[in-house]
Amino acid sequence: MKKIIVAFLISHFSFLTFLSAGITDFKTIDKATKAYDAKEYGKSAALLEGIKRSNNTSELHYNLGNTYYKKGYYEKAIEEYKTAEGVDEALRQYNLGNSYFQNGDLDKSIESFKKSLKLKDDPDTRNNLEVAKKEKKKKKKKQQQKDDKKKKDDKKKDQNKKDQDKKKKDDKKGDKKKDNKQKQEKNKKDKKKDGKDKKDKKKEGEKKKSDAQKQQKPKDKKGDKQGSQSKAQKKKSKEEKLKEQELKRLMKKMQKGKTPTMMYQMGNNKKAKREGDIKPW
């Protein structure tokens, strides 16, 4: 798969000639320049930092900026370029624009490229300015997509939360409804049980009352006596009726046989039987 590069940054980094320096500093600067050309940027930066106290010039800061840029220390490169005022301003702003771009600060990169173009119309600077603008647009679009995704995720999260809250509320409502139903069923069972208990108590009471009445009847001696008397009276009445019939029969018989009459003594049943057995006639 081929990678298409829309635009690329063009940079011009070179050591500036020192206008004034001591013999020792010139030797150090020469070594730093050779190290830079050999792409030994760390060694070059260390040599230049060593003469910073004795040769604190704009050229030294500019060259240090170039060295740090090549090393990939963009923040240090920006600091050194800012201090390098007095050198070619168009070139300084150009290199500042590149450093800001690599450090991710596209607004300041675009600003530096514009300042450089005002001082000198340069095709590389125009190209880098367009690259910075496109990168900013791309970054803005990417950020917008990121924000939209975040909003979508937040909205989804809020919806999920609402759904969870609704589910909890429905579950709570369902539990409450279930509890109420269970309470109603329990109340029905309790009422049914109470009614059954009342019926059982009523039956038990009636049974006790019935048993008590049954127990009281044999003990009612007065009633038993009256019952016995009634039976005796009925028996006596029957005997008297038989005696009357017997008496009538005897009277008829006496009249027919003209036998002397005899007084019939009324008495109890046994005596009557004995007199009857005498048979006087």
Helices and strands as residue ranges (DSSP letters): H 23-37, H 41-50, H 58-71, H 74-83, H 89-102, H 106-119, H 123-216, H 221-257, H 269-278
